[in-house]
Amino acid sequence: MELPILVDRTNADSMQEQIAGQLADMMLDGRLPAGSRLPSTRSLAKDLRVSRNVALAAYDELFAEGYIEGRQGSGTYVVHDLPVQPQPEDKADAAQPRWLEKQAPPTVASPARVARMIDFRPGQPSVEPLSDQVWRKLWREMAGEQPPDAYGPPEGYPELREAVARYVGRSRGITCSPDSVVITSGSLQAVNLIAQAAVRNGDGVAFEEPGYPTSRAALQMHGARIVPVPVDRDGLDVACLDTAQPAPILAYVTPSHQYPTGARMSVVRRLALLEWARRTDSLIVEDDYDSELRFDATPLPALASLEQASADGVHPTGPRHVAYIGTFSKTLTPALRVGYVIAPAVLRDRLIRIKHLTDFQTSWPLQRMLTAFLDDNSFNRHIRRMRRHYAEKRELLGSIFEPLAGIADLRGLEAGLHAYLEIDPAVPCSEVERAARARGVQVATIDEYFHGSPTRNGILLGYGGLTLDQIERGGTILAGILQQCSRAC
């Protein structure tokens, strides 16, 4: 162990006193915790370039003062019951330093999950459908390879980009070359890269209202002026875009399963949005965060594929007015932090340059493992297992709230891992949230997803990470609360 000890030979204190004093400070403030093993006196003397007698004298002083103890045949240790002294608080200076004059990024709540609570807040998939055997096999194969001896391309390894291009062509109808694909550390990095590449300070960005707070905050952090656009049962109300002048530079949408209302953007709205983008020369950011999770609803074409089909022939390099974002967070696990963006050529070049300057490349082991997962049909089998797994949970959730049709309307069950429960305006969703929390159930209210004043009343029910038993118990509690509140109102 190398210790950060400085010996000043010009100091009035002896070298042994300096060494003993600095070691004692490290023990008291927790840098050397109780029970830590200390280096031998020979090793310490060599590191500090002092005689061994000096090191011995410093340890003798610490022994005498009760800081350290010797163990026969093992070495020297900090005593096991040495209390750590509280550190003084680092109080913020009253005057903000010049280098912090830039406006701080928006705060995004990231609530911790509480044990013993049934947590219906969205964003938590289940890893249960993932085959342990396949998962271990993929990692064993990857670990058996010699890692590269150099950085990889910022846009991602060619083999993974080829696999992603084949996958989106097969599953979402998007015809693109591997050169159109940029591998990212999740969908949020894709949003940040696009914002850095395309959004100037003060540029208008059309955003679903209500919408995904984290993506909205990321766009604001890069100077975007959010232009809220209302969402109804057919998704983003495209007609409202023309009221925004000047036209927003880009529009961020979640058309497959709108976050948070669960609405699916109709084909008519999708075509209207593409026409708006062409007419105003704007960019559409299509966040297709859980498009694989469809149940009994017919699949709707991605905006990126619709743009290609409506153009003069299919463009092999990919869409021209749409940046398509995909992720493996919902289908596998958020812990992987791997996603991708398919972007027009001129935007893609900028994304690669920015990625090069921010994190250079996405982790090689993850890219290698995902390539094998996509190529040997394991991913397709996993998707089928996952749909069956979540369909059972979805059906149970629907059956619990079906009798409450006059009080609450459960929407968004056609796809995704969460549903939106629209509640009678006479029953404030904040009251439901408080009553549920008091009974061990956590939910998110729709209020948290509005940029402006909320115009809806409801709660979100994320069921992906819950067991069937938790869904039944938590859903029954919520149904009872809604009935009780409705009678009281």
N, C-alpha and C positions, 0 to 999 in steps of 0.2 A: 504494500500500500504506500503510495506517495502522498505525503501530507503537505498542504500549502503553508509551510512555515518559512518565515524570512528571518535570517540571522544577520543583524547589523553589528559588525565588529567595531563600529565607532560609537555605539550606544553605551551609556554609563552602566546599564544593567549587564550583568555577566551573560555569556552565551547560554549557560544552563538555565538561568532565570527566564530569558527570553523564550527558550524552547518550552519549558514547563508552563509558563504563563499562557502561551498561545495554545498549547494542548488543552489546558484547563478550560480556556474560553470555548474551544470547539466541543468539549464534553458538555459544558453547561448550556450551550445554545442548540444542542441537538445534532450538530454536524458529525460528531462522534457519539452515536447513541450508546446507551447502557448495554454492556455485553460485547461491544465491538472489540475485535482483536487489534492490538497495536503492532507496528513493525518491530522487529528485533532492534536492540540498541546498535548492533553492527550495521544493519541495513539503514537505520535512521542516520547514523553518523556518516555513512557513505553518501546518502542523498543530500545531506546538509553541508557536506565537506567540513566536518568538525571531527575532533578526536573521539574515539569511543568513550573515553573517560567523561567527556562533556555530556554525551547522551546518557551514560549511566547515572551521572549526577542529577540530570533532569528527571529521570524516572524515579530515582530515590526520593526526590522532593515530592513528586506526585504520589508515591507510595505513602510517604509520611503524612500527607494531607488527606489521604483516604480516597483519592480519585481512581486509582488503579489497583489491580491485584494480580498476583502471579498464580498460574496453575501448573502444577508439576508436570513437566514433560510436554506442555502444550503452548505456553507463551504468556504474554502479558495482555490483560484485558481491562476495559473500563468496568468499574464495579457495577453489578447488575441492578442495584437500587439507587443509582445516582439520579436525582430529580433534574428535569430540564427546566431552565429558567424561562419565564415568559418574555417574548421579545417586544420591544416598544413598537407601537403602531406606526406605520409609514403614512403620516398625514400628508394629504395632498397640499401642495403649495397654494396659497391664496391667488397668486398671479399665475395665469396660464403661460407656459413657455412659448416662445415665438414659433418653435417648430411644431406646436400643436394647435395653430390657429385654424387649420383646415377643419371643416365641420366633421364631427364624429359620424360613423356609419349608423344607420338605424338599428335600434335594439330589436332583436327577434327572440321571443320567449321560447325556451326549450325546456318545458317542464319535465322534471324527473319523475320516473314511474315509482309509485310508492308500493312497497310490499304489502300484501294482505288486502289490497284494493283491486276491484275488478275494473280494469282501465279500458274504457271504450274510446279513448282519444285516438285519432287516426295516425297512420304512419308506421305501424308495427306488423310486418308480415310474420308468417310462421315458417320455421325451417323443417318442420316435421315431414313434409312431402319429399324432402331432399334425401335421396338414397345414401346412407352412410357408406355402403360398399363402393358405390360409384365415386363419391366424394374423396374417399381415402385413396382409391385407385388413381384418380387424376393427380392428386398431390404427390403420390409415390413416384409416378412417371415423371413429373416435373422435377422432383428432387433428385432423380437419377441422372439428370442432364447437368453438364458443366455450365455454369452461368456465363453470360456474355462478358467479354473483357473490356467492353466500351459502352458508352451511353447508346441507347436506342433512339430511333427517330421520334421527335416530339409528337407527331401525329399518330403514333402507335405502330406496333410491329405489323409488317405486311400480311402475315398469315392471319392475324386477328381481324384486320380490316377486310380481308377477303371473306372471312367467315361471317362477319357482320353484314357485308353487302349481300351475300347469298341469303342470309336469314331475313333481312328486311324485304328483299325481293319476293321471297316465298311467303312470308307472313303478313306483310303490309302492302305488297304490290308496288314497292318503290324500286324503280330500275336505276341503279347507280353503279359506278365503278368503285373499286377499293380506294382510288385516289380521292373520292369525295368524302370519305369517312375520316373523322378525327376522334381518336380514343381519348376519353377524359376521365378524371377522377370523380365520376358521378354526374348526375344531371345538373347539380348546382354549379359545378365548375363550368359546364357548357354555357349556362346562362351568363355567368360572369365573363367568360371569354367573349361571348357575343356582345355584351354590353361594352366591354373595353374596346372592341373592334369597331362598333357602329354608333354608339350613343355619345353625343357631345353634351356638355353641361347645359341643361335647360331644354334639351330635346324632349318633345312629347312622346310618351310611350303608352299606347292603349293597353289597358289591363282589365281583366275580368273583375267584376264587382258583384258579389264577393269573389276573392281570389286567393291564391297561395301566398301567404305573407312572406315566406323566405325568399322566393323569387322576386317579389315586389321590392323587398328591402335590398336585394343584390342590385337590381336595376337602379334604385335610388342612390345607392352608394357610388355609382358611376355617373351621377349627375342627371339621371332621368327625371322628367316631370311627369308624374303618373296621371294619365287621363282615364278615369274609371268608366267602364262601359258595362251597363247592366246585363245580367244573365237571366234568362227565363228557361222554360222547359226544353227549348230547342237550342240552348247554349247561348253564346255571345250574340247580343242584338246588333247585328252588323249595320243596320240602318242608322244607329246612333253614331257610328264612326264619322259620318259626313258632317255632323254638327261640330266636330272638333276642327278648329282652324288655328294655325295651319295643320295639315294632316299629320298625325303621329308618324314618327320615323319608323316605328315598328309596332306590331301588335303581338302580345304574348297570350297564347290560348292553350287550353287543355281540352281538346275537342272529344277525345274518346270517352272520358269520364270526368266531367268538369270538377275541378277541385275548388270548393268543397261540396257543391250541391248535387253532384253525381249526374247532372244532365248530359245527354249526348247531343253534340251539335248535329243538326239535320243536314242532309246533303244539300238542300237549297241554301242554307246558311253558309255551308262550306264553299259552295261555288260563288256566292255573293262576296265572301271574304276574299277569295282569290281575285275576283274581279276588282275589288277595292284596292288590293295590293298592286295589281298591274296598273290601274288608273292613276294611283297616287305615287307610284314608284316606291312603295314601302316594303318592309320585310315582315314576314310572318314567322314568329318563333312558335313552332308546334311542339309542345311538351307532351309526348305520348307515354307518360310515366307508367301506366299499367294497362296498355292496350292488349296484352296477352290474356288478361283476366276477364274474358267474356263468358257469359253463362248461356241463357236461353235467348239472347238477343242476336240478331243477324249482324255480322261485322260491317262496319261502315268504312269506306276507303279513307286512308290518311290524306290530309291536305296535300302532302308532298306528292302522292301518287295521282291525286286528282289534277294537280297542276300539270303534270306530265301528260296525262291523258287528254287534257283540253288544249294543249299546245300543238303546234304544227309538227307532229311526230314526237316520239319519245326521245328525250335528251339523255344519252347514255351516261353523262357525267353527273346527273342528278337534277333536283329541282332548281329553279332560278329565283323564285321569290319566297321560298320557304326554307327555313333552317329547322331541320327535324331532329329532335332530341329524344334519345332512348336511354334506358338504364337497366341494369341488372339488379337494382336494389329491391324491387318488389318481387321479382321472380326468384331470386336467390336469397340475398340478405343485404341490408344496408351497410353491414360491416365491410363488404368488399370494396366499396367506393370505386366502381367502374361503370362508365357509361360511354355514350358516343354521340356525336353530332354529325349529320349529313348536311352539308352547306353548299351554296353556290360557290363556284371556283374562286371568285375574287374575295369572298368572305373567308373561305377556307384558308387561303394563303395568310390572311391576317391572324386567324385563330392559331395557326401553327407558329407564327412568329411570337405571338403573345405567350403561348404555352411554353415555348422554348425559354422565354425570359422569366417565367413564373415558377414552374416546377419541372421543366425540361421534358420529363416523360412520366407516364403512368408506370407503376411497379411492374417489372419484367415477370416475376413469378405469377402474378395475377393474370397478366395478358397471356402467358403461356398456358396456364391452366384453363382459362376460358376458351381459348382456341380449340383445345382438345375436347372440351365440353360441348361446344357448338358443332364440331366436325364429326363426332362419332354417334350422333343422334341421341345422346344422353339428354340434351336440353329439351328436345321435343317430347321425349318420354316423361321428363320432369314436368313440363307444362301440362301434360294430360293428367298426371297424378295430382298436380296442384289444383287444377280446375275441379276435379272431383272432391278434393279435400275442402276447398272453400265453398263449393256449391252446397254441401251439407250444412255448413255454418250459416250461409246466407238464407237457406230455406227455413232453418230454425228461427232466425231473427225475424224473418217476414211473418212467420206464424204467430209469434208473440204479439206483434203490434197490429196484426190484421183486425182484431176485434175493436181497436181504438179508432176506426176510420172517421168517426165524427169529431174526434179530439186531435188526432195527429195523423199525418200522411207520410208514410215511409217511401222515400224516393232513392233512385240511384242503385238499385239492386241488380240491374242488368249487367253490371261490370264492376271491376275494382274490388277493393278491400274495405271500403267504408260505405255507409249509407247516410242519407240526410233525412232527419225526422222533422218535417215542418209542423209546428205546433200552433194550435189555435191562439191568435193574438191575445186573447183574454188570459192566457196562462204564460206569463213572462218566462223565457227560457232561463234567465238568471236564477229564478226561484227554483226551477227544476234542477239546475246544476247544483245549487246549494243543498237542496234536500237529498239529492242523490249522493253527494259527497259525505253527508252526515250518516248515510247508510252504507258506506263502503264502496260506492260506485263513482268512478270518475268519467266525466264526459266533457267535450268541448262545445261551447256555444257558437252559433254562427256569427255572433257579434265580433269575434276575434279575427274574422277574415275580411272585414270591410275596411276599405281605405277611408271612406267617409262615414256618415251616420248610418247605422244599420237600418235596412228597410225590410228585413225578414225576421222571423221569430222561429228558432229551431235549434236542434242540437245535432252533432255529428256522432255517428256510431261506427267506430273502427273495430271490426270483428276479426281481422286476419290473425292476430297474435293470441286470441283467446281460445280456450277450450270450449267444447260444446256445453259442458257443465257451467262454465263461467258465463257464457252467453245466456243460457237459460235462467240462471240465478240473477244475473245483472239485469237482463231484459225484463224479467218479472218484477223486479224492484222498481225499475223505471216506469213500467206500465201502471203499477199501483200508484206511484207518485202522480202520474199524469191524471189518472182517474180521480184521485183525491183532490188535486189542485183544481180540476175542472168543476167538481161539485162545489168547492169552496167559492169559486168565481161566479 
